[in-house]
Amino acid sequence: MNVAPATKPLFDVPVGDTAVIRWGIVGTGRIARRFAQGLAHVPAAQLTALWSRRPEPAAVFAEEYGGTVCARFEALLASGIDALYIATLQDSHVDYAVAALEAGLHVLCEKPATINAPQLERVLAAARKAQRLFMEAMKPPFYPLYRALRAHLAADPIGDIGLVRAGCSAANVPPDHPSFSFEHAGGALLDIGIYEMFLAVDWLGAPLEVQTLGRLGPTGVDTFASLNSQHERGIAQLFCGLDLYGKGDALLLAPGGHVTIHENWWNPARATIRYGDGRVVELDVPFEGGGLNYETAHFCELIRAGQLESPLMPHAKSLQMIAMADAARAALGLRFAGE
Protein backbone atom coordinates (compact mmCIF):
# COMPACT_ATOMS: atom_id res chain seq x y z
CA MET A 1 0.00 0.00 0.00
CA ASN A 2 1.62 3.24 -1.15
CA VAL A 3 0.08 6.26 0.54
CA ALA A 4 1.55 9.73 0.26
CA PRO A 5 2.56 11.28 3.59
CA ALA A 6 0.12 13.75 5.06
CA THR A 7 2.73 16.16 6.38
CA LYS A 8 2.67 18.45 3.37
CA PRO A 9 -0.29 19.12 1.06
CA LEU A 10 0.30 18.21 -2.58
CA PHE A 11 -2.65 20.06 -4.09
CA ASP A 12 -3.69 23.65 -4.70
CA VAL A 13 -6.83 23.22 -2.59
CA PRO A 14 -6.97 25.14 0.70
CA VAL A 15 -6.31 22.74 3.55
CA GLY A 16 -8.50 22.88 6.63
CA ASP A 17 -11.85 21.87 8.01
CA THR A 18 -13.61 24.69 6.12
CA ALA A 19 -12.07 24.03 2.70
CA VAL A 20 -15.03 23.46 0.36
CA ILE A 21 -14.51 20.73 -2.23
CA ARG A 22 -16.26 21.64 -5.47
CA TRP A 23 -17.61 18.56 -7.23
CA GLY A 24 -18.54 17.83 -10.80
CA ILE A 25 -20.48 14.82 -12.03
CA VAL A 26 -20.38 13.13 -15.42
CA GLY A 27 -23.56 11.14 -15.96
CA THR A 28 -26.96 11.79 -14.41
CA GLY A 29 -28.44 8.32 -13.93
CA ARG A 30 -29.52 6.48 -10.79
CA ILE A 31 -26.08 6.24 -9.16
CA ALA A 32 -25.40 9.93 -9.87
CA ARG A 33 -28.61 10.78 -8.05
CA ARG A 34 -27.55 8.70 -5.06
CA PHE A 35 -24.21 10.49 -5.05
CA ALA A 36 -25.87 13.91 -5.17
CA GLN A 37 -28.26 12.95 -2.36
CA GLY A 38 -25.33 11.79 -0.26
CA LEU A 39 -23.33 14.93 -0.98
CA ALA A 40 -25.84 16.90 1.10
CA HIS A 41 -24.58 14.91 4.12
CA VAL A 42 -20.89 15.70 3.48
CA PRO A 43 -19.53 18.78 5.27
CA ALA A 44 -17.84 21.44 3.13
CA ALA A 45 -18.67 19.81 -0.20
CA GLN A 46 -20.90 21.09 -2.97
CA LEU A 47 -22.12 20.07 -6.40
CA THR A 48 -20.80 22.75 -8.74
CA ALA A 49 -21.21 21.44 -12.30
CA LEU A 50 -22.39 18.43 -14.27
CA TRP A 51 -22.56 17.05 -17.78
CA SER A 52 -24.47 14.30 -19.51
CA ARG A 53 -24.67 13.20 -23.12
CA ARG A 54 -28.40 13.91 -22.91
CA PRO A 55 -29.10 17.55 -22.01
CA GLU A 56 -32.74 17.06 -20.93
CA PRO A 57 -32.02 14.69 -18.00
CA ALA A 58 -29.07 16.88 -17.04
CA ALA A 59 -31.35 19.92 -16.76
CA VAL A 60 -33.81 17.99 -14.59
CA PHE A 61 -30.92 16.75 -12.43
CA ALA A 62 -29.59 20.28 -11.91
CA GLU A 63 -33.05 21.53 -11.05
CA GLU A 64 -33.29 18.92 -8.30
CA TYR A 65 -29.74 18.85 -6.92
CA GLY A 66 -28.10 22.09 -8.07
CA GLY A 67 -25.00 22.68 -10.13
CA THR A 68 -24.45 24.23 -13.54
CA VAL A 69 -25.12 22.10 -16.60
CA CYS A 70 -22.15 22.18 -18.96
CA ALA A 71 -22.63 21.92 -22.70
CA ARG A 72 -19.61 19.66 -23.24
CA PHE A 73 -17.48 17.33 -21.16
CA GLU A 74 -14.48 19.60 -21.78
CA ALA A 75 -16.44 22.49 -20.31
CA LEU A 76 -17.12 20.43 -17.20
CA LEU A 77 -13.39 19.83 -16.76
CA ALA A 78 -12.75 23.58 -17.05
CA SER A 79 -15.64 24.65 -14.79
CA GLY A 80 -13.55 25.30 -11.67
CA ILE A 81 -14.30 22.02 -9.93
CA ASP A 82 -11.79 20.27 -7.68
CA ALA A 83 -13.01 16.69 -8.09
CA LEU A 84 -14.99 14.66 -10.59
CA TYR A 85 -17.36 11.80 -9.81
CA ILE A 86 -17.71 9.44 -12.77
CA ALA A 87 -21.21 7.95 -12.76
CA THR A 88 -21.41 6.62 -16.32
CA LEU A 89 -21.43 3.04 -17.58
CA GLN A 90 -18.14 1.24 -17.08
CA ASP A 91 -17.07 1.10 -20.72
CA SER A 92 -16.49 4.89 -20.59
CA HIS A 93 -14.72 5.09 -17.22
CA VAL A 94 -11.16 4.91 -18.51
CA ASP A 95 -11.48 7.78 -20.99
CA TYR A 96 -13.30 10.11 -18.60
CA ALA A 97 -10.88 9.33 -15.77
CA VAL A 98 -7.74 9.91 -17.82
CA ALA A 99 -9.08 13.17 -19.28
CA ALA A 100 -10.04 14.47 -15.83
CA LEU A 101 -6.69 13.56 -14.28
CA GLU A 102 -4.82 15.18 -17.15
CA ALA A 103 -6.94 18.29 -16.54
CA GLY A 104 -5.65 18.37 -12.95
CA LEU A 105 -8.77 17.06 -11.22
CA HIS A 106 -9.12 14.45 -8.51
CA VAL A 107 -11.26 11.51 -9.60
CA LEU A 108 -13.71 9.32 -7.69
CA CYS A 109 -14.85 6.69 -10.18
CA GLU A 110 -17.84 4.42 -9.78
CA LYS A 111 -17.13 0.69 -9.61
CA PRO A 112 -15.72 -1.11 -11.50
CA ALA A 113 -13.03 1.51 -12.04
CA THR A 114 -12.36 0.06 -15.50
CA ILE A 115 -13.36 -3.08 -17.37
CA ASN A 116 -9.90 -4.70 -17.27
CA ALA A 117 -6.45 -4.42 -15.71
CA PRO A 118 -4.68 -2.71 -18.66
CA GLN A 119 -7.26 0.08 -18.57
CA LEU A 120 -6.80 0.49 -14.82
CA GLU A 121 -3.01 0.64 -15.21
CA ARG A 122 -3.52 3.43 -17.74
CA VAL A 123 -5.68 5.40 -15.28
CA LEU A 124 -3.23 4.93 -12.41
CA ALA A 125 -0.33 6.02 -14.62
CA ALA A 126 -2.26 9.20 -15.45
CA ALA A 127 -2.93 9.80 -11.74
CA ARG A 128 0.75 9.39 -10.87
CA LYS A 129 1.82 11.72 -13.67
CA ALA A 130 -0.72 14.38 -12.71
CA GLN A 131 -0.09 13.91 -8.95
CA ARG A 132 -3.81 13.71 -8.38
CA LEU A 133 -5.99 11.52 -6.19
CA PHE A 134 -7.80 8.61 -7.82
CA MET A 135 -10.07 6.19 -5.98
CA GLU A 136 -12.52 3.52 -7.06
CA ALA A 137 -15.89 4.20 -5.43
CA MET A 138 -16.17 0.88 -3.60
CA LYS A 139 -18.52 1.89 -0.80
CA PRO A 140 -18.59 -0.99 1.78
CA PRO A 141 -15.35 -0.23 3.70
CA PHE A 142 -16.52 3.30 4.50
CA TYR A 143 -19.84 2.35 6.10
CA PRO A 144 -20.03 2.80 9.90
CA LEU A 145 -20.91 -0.90 10.38
CA TYR A 146 -17.94 -2.14 8.39
CA ARG A 147 -15.54 0.11 10.26
CA ALA A 148 -17.13 -0.86 13.59
CA LEU A 149 -16.68 -4.53 12.68
CA ARG A 150 -13.00 -3.99 11.90
CA ALA A 151 -12.52 -2.17 15.20
CA HIS A 152 -14.37 -4.83 17.18
CA LEU A 153 -12.37 -7.72 15.71
CA ALA A 154 -9.14 -5.84 16.44
CA ALA A 155 -10.15 -5.48 20.10
CA ASP A 156 -11.83 -8.89 20.54
CA PRO A 157 -10.41 -11.06 17.74
CA ILE A 158 -11.57 -14.36 16.29
CA GLY A 159 -8.21 -14.94 14.59
CA ASP A 160 -7.18 -14.46 11.00
CA ILE A 161 -10.00 -14.74 8.49
CA GLY A 162 -9.38 -17.83 6.35
CA LEU A 163 -12.58 -18.11 4.32
CA VAL A 164 -14.81 -15.49 2.73
CA ARG A 165 -18.17 -16.59 1.35
CA ALA A 166 -20.39 -14.01 -0.33
CA GLY A 167 -22.78 -13.64 -3.21
CA CYS A 168 -25.75 -11.93 -4.70
CA SER A 169 -27.89 -12.76 -7.70
CA ALA A 170 -30.75 -10.58 -8.91
CA ALA A 171 -33.31 -12.25 -11.17
CA ASN A 172 -35.52 -9.15 -11.54
CA VAL A 173 -33.15 -7.04 -13.66
CA PRO A 174 -35.10 -5.68 -16.68
CA PRO A 175 -33.91 -7.11 -20.02
CA ASP A 176 -33.09 -3.62 -21.34
CA HIS A 177 -30.87 -2.82 -18.32
CA PRO A 178 -27.23 -1.92 -19.11
CA SER A 179 -26.15 -4.96 -17.09
CA PHE A 180 -27.17 -7.06 -20.10
CA SER A 181 -25.38 -4.83 -22.60
CA PHE A 182 -22.32 -6.30 -24.30
CA GLU A 183 -21.57 -2.92 -25.89
CA HIS A 184 -21.33 -1.28 -22.46
CA ALA A 185 -19.32 -4.14 -20.88
CA GLY A 186 -22.11 -5.36 -18.64
CA GLY A 187 -22.53 -8.73 -16.99
CA ALA A 188 -22.82 -10.10 -13.48
CA LEU A 189 -19.09 -10.19 -12.78
CA LEU A 190 -18.46 -6.48 -13.32
CA ASP A 191 -21.83 -5.18 -12.13
CA ILE A 192 -22.32 -7.37 -9.02
CA GLY A 193 -19.36 -9.68 -8.55
CA ILE A 194 -16.89 -6.82 -8.18
CA TYR A 195 -18.36 -6.24 -4.70
CA GLU A 196 -17.68 -9.83 -3.66
CA MET A 197 -14.18 -9.60 -5.14
CA PHE A 198 -13.55 -6.57 -2.94
CA LEU A 199 -14.60 -8.49 0.15
CA ALA A 200 -12.25 -11.34 -0.76
CA VAL A 201 -9.17 -9.20 -1.30
CA ASP A 202 -9.97 -6.93 1.65
CA TRP A 203 -9.85 -9.83 4.13
CA LEU A 204 -7.65 -12.36 2.34
CA GLY A 205 -5.20 -10.37 0.25
CA ALA A 206 -4.16 -10.70 -3.37
CA PRO A 207 -5.63 -13.51 -5.47
CA LEU A 208 -3.26 -16.32 -6.42
CA GLU A 209 -5.64 -18.53 -8.40
CA VAL A 210 -9.22 -18.09 -9.63
CA GLN A 211 -11.42 -20.99 -10.73
CA THR A 212 -14.68 -20.05 -12.42
CA LEU A 213 -17.85 -21.77 -13.60
CA GLY A 214 -20.64 -19.82 -15.23
CA ARG A 215 -22.71 -19.09 -18.26
CA LEU A 216 -23.23 -16.41 -20.88
CA GLY A 217 -26.66 -15.13 -21.78
CA PRO A 218 -28.29 -14.25 -25.12
CA THR A 219 -26.64 -10.80 -25.26
CA GLY A 220 -23.15 -12.29 -24.81
CA VAL A 221 -22.48 -11.16 -21.24
CA ASP A 222 -22.20 -13.42 -18.20
CA THR A 223 -25.51 -14.01 -16.46
CA PHE A 224 -24.13 -16.20 -13.67
CA ALA A 225 -20.68 -16.98 -12.31
CA SER A 226 -19.37 -18.97 -9.37
CA LEU A 227 -15.78 -18.36 -8.25
CA ASN A 228 -13.43 -20.28 -5.99
CA SER A 229 -10.30 -18.25 -5.41
CA GLN A 230 -7.07 -18.87 -3.51
CA HIS A 231 -5.61 -15.78 -1.87
CA GLU A 232 -2.52 -14.91 0.13
CA ARG A 233 -4.32 -15.63 3.40
CA GLY A 234 -7.20 -17.94 2.54
CA ILE A 235 -9.95 -19.04 0.19
CA ALA A 236 -13.03 -17.26 -1.14
CA GLN A 237 -16.28 -18.74 -2.44
CA LEU A 238 -18.23 -16.15 -4.43
CA PHE A 239 -21.20 -16.00 -6.78
CA CYS A 240 -23.01 -13.35 -8.79
CA GLY A 241 -25.86 -13.52 -11.24
CA LEU A 242 -28.56 -11.86 -13.30
CA ASP A 243 -30.85 -14.85 -13.86
CA LEU A 244 -31.29 -16.36 -10.39
CA TYR A 245 -32.45 -14.84 -7.12
CA GLY A 246 -30.13 -15.12 -4.13
CA LYS A 247 -29.80 -13.21 -0.89
CA GLY A 248 -26.79 -11.02 -0.37
CA ASP A 249 -25.16 -11.76 2.95
CA ALA A 250 -21.49 -12.52 3.63
CA LEU A 251 -19.67 -14.96 5.89
CA LEU A 252 -16.14 -14.60 7.30
CA LEU A 253 -14.62 -17.70 8.94
CA ALA A 254 -11.65 -17.72 11.33
CA PRO A 255 -10.19 -20.23 13.85
CA GLY A 256 -11.93 -18.57 16.79
CA GLY A 257 -15.34 -17.84 15.32
CA HIS A 258 -17.20 -16.47 12.35
CA VAL A 259 -18.94 -13.28 11.23
CA THR A 260 -22.15 -12.88 9.28
CA ILE A 261 -22.61 -9.52 7.60
CA HIS A 262 -26.33 -9.52 6.99
CA GLU A 263 -27.96 -8.60 3.70
CA ASN A 264 -27.43 -6.44 1.90
CA TRP A 265 -23.84 -6.81 3.00
CA TRP A 266 -22.55 -4.17 0.53
CA ASN A 267 -24.81 -1.63 2.28
CA PRO A 268 -23.91 -3.03 5.70
CA ALA A 269 -25.88 -2.11 8.79
CA ARG A 270 -25.88 -5.29 10.89
CA ALA A 271 -23.40 -8.08 11.67
CA THR A 272 -23.35 -11.07 14.00
CA ILE A 273 -20.09 -12.35 15.50
CA ARG A 274 -20.18 -15.89 16.89
CA TYR A 275 -17.16 -16.88 18.98
CA GLY A 276 -15.92 -20.42 19.42
CA ASP A 277 -16.48 -20.13 23.17
CA GLY A 278 -20.22 -19.59 22.65
CA ARG A 279 -20.36 -15.80 22.89
CA VAL A 280 -22.51 -13.93 20.38
CA VAL A 281 -22.03 -10.24 19.65
CA GLU A 282 -24.53 -8.29 17.57
CA LEU A 283 -23.43 -5.11 15.83
CA ASP A 284 -26.22 -2.82 14.68
CA VAL A 285 -24.88 0.38 13.14
CA PRO A 286 -27.36 2.14 10.84
CA PHE A 287 -26.19 4.42 8.06
CA GLU A 288 -27.59 7.70 6.80
CA GLY A 289 -27.61 9.65 3.58
CA GLY A 290 -27.94 6.61 1.34
CA GLY A 291 -24.41 5.41 2.13
CA LEU A 292 -22.37 6.98 -0.67
CA ASN A 293 -21.75 9.99 1.54
CA TYR A 294 -19.18 8.07 3.60
CA GLU A 295 -16.83 7.33 0.70
CA THR A 296 -17.30 10.91 -0.54
CA ALA A 297 -16.44 12.40 2.86
CA HIS A 298 -13.33 10.18 3.01
CA PHE A 299 -12.31 11.34 -0.46
CA CYS A 300 -12.71 14.99 0.52
CA GLU A 301 -10.57 14.44 3.61
CA LEU A 302 -7.85 12.90 1.44
CA ILE A 303 -7.87 15.93 -0.86
CA ARG A 304 -7.53 18.30 2.08
CA ALA A 305 -4.68 16.21 3.50
CA GLY A 306 -2.83 16.16 0.18
CA GLN A 307 -3.05 12.39 -0.26
CA LEU A 308 -2.68 10.58 -3.56
CA GLU A 309 -4.23 7.29 -2.46
CA SER A 310 -6.77 6.01 0.03
CA PRO A 311 -5.56 3.76 2.86
CA LEU A 312 -8.99 2.06 2.91
CA MET A 313 -9.39 1.64 -0.86
CA PRO A 314 -5.82 1.71 -2.21
CA HIS A 315 -4.92 1.17 -5.84
CA ALA A 316 -3.57 -2.29 -5.03
CA LYS A 317 -7.04 -3.48 -4.03
CA SER A 318 -8.56 -2.18 -7.25
CA LEU A 319 -5.85 -3.96 -9.24
CA GLN A 320 -6.44 -7.20 -7.33
CA MET A 321 -10.20 -7.01 -7.85
CA ILE A 322 -10.01 -6.39 -11.58
CA ALA A 323 -7.41 -9.17 -11.90
CA MET A 324 -10.00 -11.55 -10.44
CA ALA A 325 -12.65 -10.29 -12.86
CA ASP A 326 -10.26 -10.62 -15.80
CA ALA A 327 -9.43 -14.21 -14.83
CA ALA A 328 -13.11 -15.10 -14.39
CA ARG A 329 -14.12 -13.60 -17.73
CA ALA A 330 -11.25 -15.39 -19.46
CA ALA A 331 -12.48 -18.70 -18.05
CA LEU A 332 -15.96 -17.98 -19.47
CA GLY A 333 -14.58 -16.84 -22.83
CA LEU A 334 -15.97 -13.33 -22.43
CA ARG A 335 -14.02 -10.58 -24.20
CA PHE A 336 -15.37 -7.12 -24.84
CA ALA A 337 -14.75 -5.00 -27.92
CA GLY A 338 -11.18 -3.69 -28.10
CA GLU A 339 -9.75 -6.20 -25.61
Residue pairs with C-beta under 8 A, 6 or more apart in sequence:
1 309
1 311
1 314
1 316
2 309
2 314
2 315
2 316
3 307
3 308
3 309
3 310
3 311
3 314
4 10
4 306
4 307
4 308
4 309
6 305
6 306
6 307
8 306
9 15
9 304
9 305
9 306
10 131
10 306
10 307
10 308
11 106
11 131
11 132
11 133
11 303
11 306
13 19
13 21
13 82
13 303
13 304
15 304
15 305
15 306
16 304
17 43
17 44
18 44
19 44
19 304
20 44
20 45
20 46
21 44
21 45
21 46
21 82
21 83
21 300
21 303
21 304
22 46
22 48
22 80
22 81
22 82
22 83
23 39
23 45
23 46
23 47
23 48
23 81
23 82
23 83
23 84
23 85
24 47
24 48
24 49
24 50
24 51
24 67
24 76
24 77
24 79
24 81
24 83
24 84
24 85
24 105
25 32
25 35
25 36
25 47
25 49
25 50
25 51
25 67
25 84
25 85
25 87
26 50
26 51
26 52
26 73
26 76
26 84
26 85
26 86
26 87
26 88
26 96
27 52
27 86
27 87
27 88
27 89
28 50
28 52
28 54
28 57
28 58
28 60
28 61
28 87
29 57
29 87
29 88
31 87
31 110
32 50
32 61
32 85
32 87
33 61
33 64
33 65
34 290
34 291
34 292
35 85
35 87
35 292
35 296
36 47
36 61
36 64
36 65
37 65
37 289
37 290
37 292
38 289
38 290
38 291
38 292
38 293
38 296
39 45
39 46
39 47
39 65
39 293
39 296
40 289
40 293
41 288
41 289
41 293
41 297
42 293
42 296
42 297
42 300
43 297
44 300
45 296
45 297
45 300
46 66
47 65
47 66
47 67
48 67
48 68
48 79
48 80
48 81
49 67
49 68
49 69
49 70
49 76
49 79
49 80
49 81
50 58
50 61
50 62
50 67
50 68
50 69
50 70
50 76
51 58
51 69
51 70
51 71
51 72
51 73
51 75
51 76
52 58
52 61
55 69
55 71
58 69
59 69
61 67
61 69
62 68
62 69
68 79
70 76
70 79
73 96
73 99
76 84
77 84
77 99
77 100
77 103
77 105
78 103
81 105
82 105
82 106
82 303
83 105
83 106
83 107
83 108
83 133
83 299
83 300
83 303
84 96
84 100
84 105
84 106
84 107
84 108
85 108
85 109
85 110
85 137
85 296
86 92
86 93
86 96
86 97
86 100
86 107
86 108
86 109
86 110
87 110
88 96
88 110
89 178
89 181
89 184
89 185
89 186
90 110
90 112
90 114
90 115
90 184
90 185
90 190
91 115
91 183
91 184
91 185
91 336
93 109
93 110
93 112
93 113
93 114
93 115
93 119
93 123
94 114
94 115
94 119
94 120
94 122
94 123
96 109
97 107
97 109
97 113
97 114
97 123
97 126
97 134
98 122
98 123
98 126
100 107
101 107
101 123
101 126
101 127
101 129
101 130
101 132
101 134
102 126
102 130
104 130
104 132
105 132
106 132
106 133
106 134
106 299
106 303
107 123
107 127
107 132
107 133
107 134
107 135
108 135
108 137
108 295
108 296
108 299
109 123
109 134
109 135
109 136
109 137
110 137
111 136
111 137
111 138
111 194
111 195
112 136
112 190
112 194
112 321
112 322
112 325
113 120
113 123
113 136
113 318
113 322
114 120
114 122
114 123
114 322
115 185
115 190
115 336
115 339
116 322
116 325
116 326
116 336
116 339
117 319
117 322
117 323
117 326
120 318
120 319
120 322
121 319
123 134
124 134
124 315
124 319
127 133
127 134
127 308
128 308
131 308
132 308
133 299
133 302
133 303
133 307
133 308
133 309
133 310
134 309
134 315
135 295
135 299
135 302
135 309
135 310
135 313
136 313
136 317
136 318
136 321
137 292
137 295
138 194
138 195
138 198
138 295
138 313
138 317
138 318
138 321
139 266
139 267
139 291
139 292
139 294
139 295
140 146
140 195
140 198
140 199
140 265
140 266
140 267
140 268
141 147
141 198
141 202
141 312
141 313
142 294
142 295
142 297
142 298
142 312
142 313
143 267
143 268
143 269
143 285
143 287
143 291
143 294
144 285
144 286
144 287
144 294
145 261
145 268
145 269
145 270
145 271
145 283
145 285
145 287
146 261
146 268
148 283
148 285
149 259
149 261
149 268
149 271
149 273
149 283
152 273
152 281
152 283
153 259
153 273
156 281
157 254
157 256
158 254
158 255
158 256
158 257
158 258
158 259
158 273
158 275
158 276
159 254
159 255
159 256
159 257
160 233
160 234
160 254
160 255
161 203
161 204
161 233
161 234
161 252
161 253
161 254
162 204
162 233
162 234
162 235
162 253
162 254
162 255
163 234
163 235
163 236
163 237
163 251
163 252
163 253
164 199
164 200
164 203
164 204
164 234
164 235
164 236
164 237
164 238
164 250
164 251
164 252
164 253
165 236
165 237
165 238
165 250
165 251
165 253
166 195
166 196
166 199
166 200
166 236
166 237
166 238
166 248
166 249
166 250
166 251
166 265
167 196
167 238
167 239
167 240
167 246
167 248
168 192
168 195
168 196
168 239
168 240
168 241
168 246
168 247
168 248
168 264
168 266
169 188
169 192
169 224
169 239
169 240
169 241
169 242
169 243
169 244
169 245
169 246
170 192
170 241
170 242
170 245
171 241
171 242
171 243
171 244
171 245
172 245
173 179
173 180
173 242
177 186
178 184
178 186
179 186
179 187
179 188
179 191
179 221
179 242
180 186
180 217
180 219
180 221
180 223
180 242
181 219
181 221
182 219
182 220
182 221
182 336
182 337
183 337
185 336
186 219
186 221
187 221
187 222
187 223
187 242
187 329
187 334
188 214
188 221
188 222
188 223
188 224
188 225
188 240
188 241
188 242
189 214
189 222
189 225
189 240
189 325
189 328
189 329
189 334
190 325
191 240
191 242
192 240
192 241
192 242
193 225
193 227
193 238
193 239
193 240
193 325
193 328
194 321
194 322
194 325
195 266
196 227
196 236
196 238
196 239
196 240
196 250
197 227
197 238
197 320
197 321
197 324
197 325
198 317
198 321
199 236
199 250
199 265
200 207
200 229
200 231
200 236
200 238
200 324
201 207
201 231
201 317
201 320
201 321
201 324
202 317
203 233
203 234
203 252
204 231
204 232
204 233
204 234
204 235
204 236
205 231
205 232
205 233
205 320
206 231
206 232
206 316
206 320
206 323
207 229
207 230
207 231
207 320
207 323
207 324
207 327
208 229
208 230
208 231
208 232
209 229
209 230
210 227
210 228
210 229
210 230
210 324
210 327
210 328
210 331
211 227
211 228
211 229
211 331
212 225
212 226
212 227
212 327
212 328
212 331
212 332
213 225
213 226
213 331
214 222
214 223
214 224
214 225
214 226
214 328
214 331
214 332
215 222
215 223
215 224
215 332
216 222
216 223
216 332
216 333
216 334
217 223
217 242
217 243
220 334
221 334
222 329
222 332
222 334
223 241
223 242
223 243
224 239
224 240
224 241
224 242
224 243
224 244
225 239
225 240
225 241
225 328
225 332
226 238
226 239
227 236
227 237
227 238
227 239
227 324
227 328
228 235
228 236
228 237
228 238
229 235
229 236
229 238
229 324
239 246
247 263
248 263
248 264
248 265
248 266
249 260
249 261
249 262
249 263
249 265
250 260
250 261
250 265
251 258
251 259
251 260
251 261
252 258
252 259
252 261
255 276
256 275
256 276
257 273
257 274
257 275
257 276
258 273
258 274
259 271
259 272
259 273
259 274
260 271
260 272
260 274
261 268
261 270
261 271
262 268
262 269
262 270
262 271
262 272
267 287
267 291
268 287
269 284
269 285
269 286
269 287
270 282
270 283
270 284
270 285
271 282
271 283
272 280
272 281
272 282
272 283
273 280
273 281
273 282
273 283
274 280
275 281
287 294
295 313
298 310
298 312
299 310
302 309
302 310
309 315
329 335
